[in-house]
């Protein structure tokens, strides 16, 4: 009997249900299916006892498929279909349950301006949020089933008449090389196809409007079932410090904010190293009164300033990590309380100087202006590198460290394109989309797209 073979294949799973009505058999997985859909589309039609020639004549549903191969049954049952069969026919009817959140506001990429919807864990809903914005048949989505055990559905999206074919082929080749047991979240895919640099080369977002903007620029997007994020490729360094909300603000106002972000980027990476190099080696580079103020603040501290800086940076990193792991209702309060108590206690015990508390506090505050956690974590590596170089060689070490960081960034690639684009190679069009903003922005970059059509994007 077919049911016995299916039951054996599913190892007598408790959610595998079987019903027989008027010589018609129905099999489905209760955990994946909607009871109301099974009742409305299948059971009610069978109990009526209406005469039929083919099962498809009496079974209604949004997606009814004839099966000719018994080996397909497992795949359909695991995707929320019900199997309906008699002595002559075998069909599957889609009766998926709604095992996902409703569309909500963005949690990680909040913005005062712009749309308030965000992706959820259902790939069909996410695809709908994109297609309701981009209404063209040239929006291509190619599906893949990744993971030997999970068979996770992943969709590659691009606009055919805009995106460059070489980007599509490069990403397809990366996806086809993936051979693991499971893709339980798109973060797994993010790590598999990204590079090993501290800074990310793939942009991760929960905002449909950001995805649509990227598609219209010529970029490629990946979405996956069971994941509330999308991946955008290629992603350049400037993309990570320019949130989507900038597109909805006047150019004259947002350019000040963009300049402020770049200033924060420089401060968060270089400030501790600059302070250590001045205090230890190059004290002649600052006014005497300021130097005396620094030395007075450090009086009584038994540790070298470099050790003090490393200690405080590590302590702040621990507080940030505890804030992220603790429940959201308590995390921020406890981390702020911990920072205040520990900072005050460290100064009172002469373990750290007040000026070091200020330096490290400014360093971490300026780092929090970026909402991408991978960028914050990546900048931490460069901060430690510059601090180490400044501890050894002073300002010369700081300059050498900055040169090494720039050299590393200049050598990075994202889908065979330079990571520091549009600075190198210089591209005026993309520069005015990211680093600066113009009031009139109606061209696409030739690096990202097949054309430079004057189309609003």
C-alpha positions as CSV (number, residue, x, y, z in Angstrom):
1,X,0.0,0.0,0.0
2,X,1.3,3.5,-0.9
3,X,0.5,4.9,2.5
4,X,2.6,2.2,4.2
5,X,5.6,3.0,1.9
6,X,5.3,6.7,2.6
7,X,4.9,6.1,6.4
8,X,8.0,4.0,6.4
9,X,10.0,6.6,4.4
10,X,9.0,9.2,7.0
11,X,10.0,6.9,9.8
12,X,6.4,6.8,11.2
13,X,6.4,10.6,11.7
14,X,3.6,11.6,14.1
15,X,2.5,14.6,11.9
16,X,2.0,12.4,8.8
17,X,-1.8,12.1,8.5
18,X,-3.9,9.8,6.4
19,X,-7.7,9.9,5.6
20,X,-9.8,7.8,3.3
21,X,-13.1,9.2,1.9
22,X,-15.2,7.4,-0.7
23,X,-12.3,5.3,-2.0
24,X,-10.1,8.4,-2.2
25,X,-6.9,8.6,-0.1
26,X,-5.5,11.8,1.3
27,X,-2.0,12.1,2.9
28,X,-0.4,15.3,4.3
29,X,2.0,16.6,6.9
30,X,-0.1,18.3,9.5
31,X,2.9,20.5,10.7
32,X,3.2,22.1,7.2
33,X,-0.4,22.3,6.1
34,X,-3.4,24.5,6.8
35,X,-6.3,22.6,8.3
36,X,-8.8,25.0,6.8
37,X,-7.3,24.7,3.4
38,X,-7.4,20.9,3.5
39,X,-11.0,21.0,4.6
40,X,-12.1,23.6,2.0
41,X,-10.1,22.4,-1.0
42,X,-10.2,18.6,-0.5
43,X,-12.3,17.0,2.2
44,X,-15.5,19.0,1.6
45,X,-15.4,18.2,-2.1
46,X,-14.8,14.5,-1.4
47,X,-17.6,14.2,1.2
48,X,-20.2,15.5,-1.2
49,X,-19.8,12.3,-3.2
50,X,-20.1,14.1,-6.6
51,X,-19.4,11.7,-9.5
52,X,-16.1,12.4,-11.3
53,X,-13.8,11.0,-14.0
54,X,-10.5,12.6,-12.8
55,X,-9.6,13.7,-9.3
56,X,-8.7,17.1,-10.7
57,X,-12.4,17.6,-11.6
58,X,-13.5,17.7,-7.9
59,X,-10.3,18.9,-6.1
60,X,-10.0,22.7,-6.1
61,X,-7.0,24.6,-5.0
62,X,-4.5,27.3,-6.1
63,X,-2.0,24.7,-7.3
64,X,-3.1,21.2,-8.3
65,X,-0.5,19.0,-10.1
66,X,-0.7,15.5,-11.6
67,X,2.0,13.1,-10.5
68,X,3.4,10.4,-12.7
69,X,6.4,9.4,-10.6
70,X,6.0,8.2,-7.0
71,X,9.5,9.5,-6.2
72,X,8.1,13.1,-6.4
73,X,5.7,12.5,-3.5
74,X,8.3,13.2,-0.7
75,X,9.3,16.5,-2.1
76,X,5.8,17.8,-2.5
77,X,4.7,16.6,1.0
78,X,7.7,18.4,2.5
79,X,6.7,21.6,0.7
80,X,3.1,21.8,2.1
81,X,1.2,19.8,-0.5
82,X,-1.4,17.1,0.2
83,X,-1.3,13.9,-1.8
84,X,-4.7,12.8,-3.1
85,X,-5.0,9.5,-5.0
86,X,-7.4,6.6,-5.9
87,X,-7.0,3.5,-8.1
88,X,-6.6,5.6,-11.2
89,X,-5.3,9.1,-10.4
90,X,-2.6,10.7,-8.2
91,X,-2.5,14.4,-7.7
92,X,-1.0,16.9,-5.2
93,X,-2.8,20.0,-4.0
94,X,-1.1,23.0,-2.4
95,X,-2.4,23.5,1.2
96,X,0.5,25.3,2.9
97,X,0.0,26.7,6.3
98,X,1.0,30.3,7.1
99,X,4.1,29.5,9.1
100,X,5.6,33.1,9.0
101,X,5.3,36.5,10.5
102,X,3.2,39.2,8.9
103,X,5.0,42.1,7.2
104,X,6.4,44.4,9.8
105,X,8.6,47.5,10.1
106,X,12.4,47.2,9.7
107,X,14.1,46.4,13.0
108,X,17.8,46.8,12.1
109,X,17.6,49.5,9.3
110,X,15.1,51.9,10.8
111,X,14.6,55.2,9.0
112,X,12.3,58.2,9.6
113,X,11.7,58.6,5.8
114,X,10.8,56.0,3.2
115,X,8.6,52.8,3.3
116,X,7.9,51.0,6.6
117,X,7.7,47.4,5.4
118,X,10.4,44.8,5.8
119,X,11.1,41.3,4.6
120,X,9.9,38.3,6.6
121,X,10.7,34.5,6.5
122,X,8.5,33.7,3.6
123,X,10.3,33.8,0.2
124,X,7.0,34.3,-1.7
125,X,6.0,37.3,0.4
126,X,9.5,38.7,0.0
127,X,9.4,38.3,-3.8
128,X,5.9,39.9,-3.8
129,X,7.3,43.0,-1.9
130,X,9.9,43.4,-4.6
131,X,7.5,42.8,-7.6
132,X,4.9,45.2,-6.3
133,X,7.6,47.9,-6.7
134,X,9.2,46.7,-9.9
135,X,6.5,45.9,-12.4
136,X,8.4,44.6,-15.4
137,X,8.6,41.2,-17.1
138,X,12.4,41.7,-17.3
139,X,12.7,41.1,-13.6
140,X,14.2,37.6,-13.7
141,X,14.2,35.3,-10.7
142,X,16.0,31.9,-10.9
143,X,15.3,29.4,-8.2
144,X,17.8,26.9,-6.6
145,X,17.3,24.2,-4.0
146,X,20.4,24.4,-1.8
147,X,21.3,21.9,0.9
148,X,21.3,18.1,0.7
149,X,18.9,17.9,3.7
150,X,17.1,21.2,3.9
151,X,16.5,21.8,0.1
152,X,16.2,25.5,0.9
153,X,14.7,27.6,-1.9
154,X,17.0,30.4,-3.0
155,X,16.1,32.9,-5.7
156,X,18.6,34.9,-7.7
157,X,17.0,38.2,-9.0
158,X,18.2,40.7,-11.6
159,X,16.7,42.9,-14.3
160,X,17.6,41.4,-17.6
161,X,18.0,44.6,-19.7
162,X,20.0,46.4,-16.9
163,X,22.3,43.9,-15.1
164,X,25.6,42.8,-16.6
165,X,25.6,39.1,-17.6
166,X,29.1,38.6,-16.2
167,X,27.8,39.4,-12.7
168,X,24.9,36.9,-13.1
169,X,27.3,34.2,-14.3
170,X,29.8,34.8,-11.5
171,X,27.1,34.5,-8.8
172,X,25.5,31.4,-10.5
173,X,28.9,29.7,-10.5
174,X,29.4,30.4,-6.8
175,X,25.9,29.0,-6.0
176,X,26.4,25.9,-8.1
177,X,29.6,25.1,-6.1
178,X,27.8,25.0,-2.8
179,X,27.4,21.4,-1.5
180,X,26.5,21.2,2.2
181,X,23.8,19.5,4.2
182,X,21.8,22.6,5.0
183,X,21.1,26.3,4.3
184,X,19.0,27.2,7.3
185,X,19.3,30.9,6.8
186,X,20.7,33.2,4.1
187,X,23.6,34.1,6.6
188,X,25.0,30.6,5.7
189,X,25.0,31.6,2.0
190,X,26.4,35.0,3.0
191,X,29.5,33.3,4.5
192,X,29.9,30.8,1.7
193,X,30.0,33.2,-1.2
194,X,31.7,36.1,0.5
195,X,35.5,36.6,0.9
196,X,37.6,36.3,4.0
197,X,38.3,40.0,4.5
198,X,37.3,41.6,7.9
199,X,35.0,43.9,6.0
200,X,31.9,42.5,4.2
201,X,31.7,42.4,0.4
202,X,28.1,41.5,0.3
203,X,25.4,43.9,1.4
204,X,22.7,42.4,3.7
205,X,19.4,44.2,4.0
206,X,15.9,43.7,5.3
207,X,14.4,46.6,3.3
208,X,12.5,45.8,0.0
209,X,13.0,49.4,-1.2
210,X,16.8,49.1,-0.9
211,X,16.7,45.8,-2.8
212,X,14.7,47.5,-5.6
213,X,17.0,50.5,-5.8
214,X,20.0,48.1,-6.1
215,X,18.2,46.0,-8.9
216,X,17.5,49.2,-10.8
217,X,21.2,50.1,-10.6
218,X,22.1,46.8,-12.2
219,X,23.0,44.8,-9.1
220,X,22.1,41.1,-8.3
221,X,19.9,40.1,-5.3
222,X,19.6,36.8,-3.5
223,X,16.7,35.9,-1.3
224,X,16.1,32.7,0.6
225,X,13.2,30.9,2.2
226,X,13.1,31.1,6.0
227,X,15.2,34.3,6.0
228,X,14.2,37.9,6.6
229,X,17.2,39.3,4.8
230,X,18.3,39.7,1.2
231,X,21.9,39.8,-0.2
232,X,23.0,42.4,-2.7
233,X,26.0,41.9,-5.0
234,X,28.4,43.5,-5.9
235,X,28.7,45.7,-2.7
236,X,31.4,48.3,-2.4
237,X,32.8,49.9,0.7
238,X,30.7,53.1,0.2
239,X,27.5,51.1,0.1
240,X,27.9,50.1,3.8
241,X,28.0,53.7,5.1
242,X,25.1,55.1,3.1
243,X,21.7,54.0,4.4
244,X,18.6,53.8,2.2
245,X,17.0,56.7,4.0
246,X,19.5,59.1,2.3
247,X,17.6,58.7,-0.9
248,X,14.5,60.3,0.6
249,X,16.3,63.4,2.0
250,X,17.2,66.7,0.2
251,X,20.8,66.6,-1.2
252,X,21.8,69.8,0.6
253,X,20.9,68.2,4.0
254,X,22.1,64.6,3.4
255,X,25.5,65.6,2.1
256,X,26.3,67.1,5.5
257,X,25.3,63.7,7.1
258,X,27.4,61.8,4.5
259,X,30.5,64.0,5.4
260,X,29.8,63.4,9.1
261,X,29.7,59.6,8.6
262,X,33.1,59.7,6.8
263,X,34.5,61.8,9.7
264,X,33.1,59.2,12.2
265,X,34.7,56.5,10.1
266,X,38.2,58.1,10.4
267,X,37.7,58.9,14.1
268,X,36.6,55.4,15.1
269,X,39.5,53.7,13.4
270,X,42.4,56.2,14.2
271,X,41.6,58.1,17.4
272,X,43.1,55.6,20.0
273,X,46.2,55.1,17.9
274,X,46.5,58.9,17.4
275,X,46.3,59.5,21.2
276,X,48.9,56.8,22.0
277,X,51.3,58.0,19.4
278,X,51.1,61.6,20.7
279,X,51.4,60.7,24.4
280,X,54.3,58.2,23.9
281,X,56.3,59.5,21.0
282,X,55.2,62.8,19.4
283,X,54.2,65.1,22.3
284,X,55.7,68.0,20.4
285,X,52.9,67.8,17.9
286,X,50.2,69.3,20.3
287,X,50.2,72.5,22.3
288,X,52.0,72.5,25.6
289,X,48.9,73.3,27.7
290,X,47.0,70.4,26.2
291,X,49.9,68.0,26.8
292,X,50.1,69.1,30.4
293,X,46.4,68.5,30.8
294,X,46.8,64.9,29.3
295,X,49.7,64.2,31.7
296,X,47.8,65.5,34.7
297,X,44.9,63.3,33.8
298,X,47.2,60.2,33.7
299,X,49.0,61.0,37.0
300,X,48.7,58.0,39.3
301,X,47.9,55.4,36.6
302,X,50.4,52.6,36.9
303,X,50.0,51.1,33.5
304,X,51.4,52.3,30.1
305,X,49.0,54.2,28.0
306,X,49.0,51.6,25.3
307,X,48.0,48.8,27.8
308,X,45.4,51.2,29.2
309,X,43.9,51.7,25.6
310,X,43.9,48.0,24.8
311,X,42.3,47.2,28.1
312,X,39.5,49.7,27.7
313,X,38.8,48.7,24.1
314,X,38.5,45.1,25.1
315,X,36.2,46.0,28.0
316,X,33.9,48.1,25.7
317,X,33.8,45.2,23.3
318,X,32.7,42.9,26.1
319,X,30.0,45.3,27.1
320,X,28.8,45.5,23.5
321,X,28.7,41.8,23.1
322,X,26.7,41.4,26.3
323,X,24.3,44.0,25.1
324,X,23.7,42.0,21.9
325,X,23.2,38.7,23.7
326,X,21.0,39.9,26.5
327,X,17.2,40.2,26.0
328,X,16.3,43.5,24.3
329,X,14.3,44.7,27.2
330,X,17.3,44.7,29.5
331,X,20.4,44.7,27.3
332,X,20.9,48.5,26.7
333,X,20.1,49.4,30.3
334,X,22.6,46.9,31.7
335,X,25.4,47.8,29.2
336,X,25.0,51.6,29.9
337,X,24.9,50.9,33.7
338,X,27.9,48.7,33.4
339,X,29.9,51.3,31.4
340,X,29.1,54.0,33.9
341,X,30.0,52.0,37.0
342,X,33.1,50.4,35.5
343,X,34.3,53.7,34.0
344,X,33.9,55.6,37.2
345,X,35.4,52.8,39.3
346,X,38.4,52.5,36.9
347,X,39.1,56.2,37.2
348,X,38.7,56.2,41.0
349,X,41.1,53.2,41.3
350,X,43.6,54.8,39.0
351,X,43.4,51.9,36.6
352,X,42.4,54.2,33.7
353,X,42.6,57.9,33.2
354,X,39.6,60.2,32.5
355,X,41.1,61.2,29.1
356,X,41.3,57.5,28.1
357,X,37.7,57.0,29.1
358,X,36.8,59.9,26.8
359,X,38.9,58.7,23.9
360,X,37.5,55.2,24.0
361,X,34.0,56.5,24.5
362,X,34.2,58.7,21.4
363,X,35.7,55.8,19.5
364,X,32.8,53.5,20.2
365,X,30.1,56.2,19.8
366,X,31.4,57.1,16.3
367,X,31.5,53.4,15.4
368,X,27.8,53.0,16.3
369,X,26.8,55.4,13.5
370,X,27.0,52.4,11.1
371,X,24.1,50.0,11.4
372,X,25.9,47.1,9.8
373,X,27.3,44.8,12.5
374,X,29.9,43.3,10.1
375,X,31.3,46.8,9.3
376,X,31.6,47.6,13.0
377,X,33.4,44.3,13.6
378,X,35.6,44.7,10.6
379,X,36.7,48.2,11.6
380,X,37.7,46.8,15.0
381,X,40.5,44.8,13.3
382,X,41.9,47.9,11.6
383,X,41.6,49.9,14.9
384,X,43.8,47.2,16.7
385,X,46.3,47.2,13.8
386,X,46.7,51.0,13.9
387,X,46.9,51.0,17.7
388,X,49.6,48.3,17.6
389,X,51.6,50.2,15.0
390,X,51.3,53.5,16.9
391,X,52.4,51.8,20.1
392,X,55.6,50.7,18.4
393,X,56.5,53.6,16.1
394,X,54.3,56.5,17.1
395,X,52.9,58.8,14.3
396,X,55.1,57.0,11.8
397,X,53.5,53.7,12.7
398,X,50.1,55.3,12.5
399,X,50.8,56.6,9.0
400,X,52.3,53.2,8.0
401,X,49.3,51.4,9.4
402,X,46.9,53.6,7.4
403,X,48.9,52.9,4.3
404,X,48.7,49.2,4.9
405,X,44.9,49.4,5.5
406,X,44.4,51.4,2.3
407,X,46.6,49.0,0.4
408,X,44.5,46.0,1.7
409,X,41.2,47.7,0.7
410,X,42.5,48.7,-2.7
411,X,43.4,45.0,-3.4
412,X,39.9,43.7,-2.4
413,X,37.4,42.6,-5.0
414,X,33.7,42.1,-5.0
415,X,32.5,40.1,-7.9
416,X,35.7,41.0,-9.8
417,X,35.2,44.7,-9.2
418,X,37.5,47.0,-7.0
419,X,36.1,47.3,-3.5
420,X,37.0,51.1,-3.4
421,X,34.9,51.9,-6.4
422,X,33.8,54.7,-7.3
423,X,37.1,56.2,-6.0
424,X,39.3,53.8,-7.8
425,X,38.4,53.5,-10.6
426,X,36.8,56.9,-10.4
427,X,33.2,57.0,-11.5
428,X,31.4,60.3,-11.3
429,X,27.9,58.8,-11.7
430,X,28.1,56.3,-8.8
431,X,30.0,58.8,-6.7
432,X,27.0,61.1,-6.8
433,X,24.8,58.2,-5.7
434,X,26.9,57.3,-2.6
435,X,29.6,59.6,-1.4
436,X,27.7,62.8,-2.5
437,X,24.1,63.3,-3.7
438,X,22.8,65.4,-6.5
439,X,19.3,66.8,-6.7
440,X,19.0,65.3,-10.2
441,X,20.2,61.7,-10.4
442,X,19.0,60.0,-13.5
443,X,21.9,57.9,-14.9
444,X,23.2,54.5,-14.2
445,X,26.9,53.6,-13.8
446,X,28.4,51.8,-16.7
447,X,30.4,49.6,-14.3
448,X,27.2,48.2,-12.9
449,X,24.8,48.1,-15.8
450,X,24.6,47.5,-19.5
451,X,23.7,51.1,-20.4
452,X,23.5,54.7,-19.2
453,X,19.9,55.3,-20.0
454,X,18.5,58.4,-18.4
455,X,16.0,56.6,-16.2
456,X,15.0,57.7,-12.8
457,X,16.3,55.1,-10.3
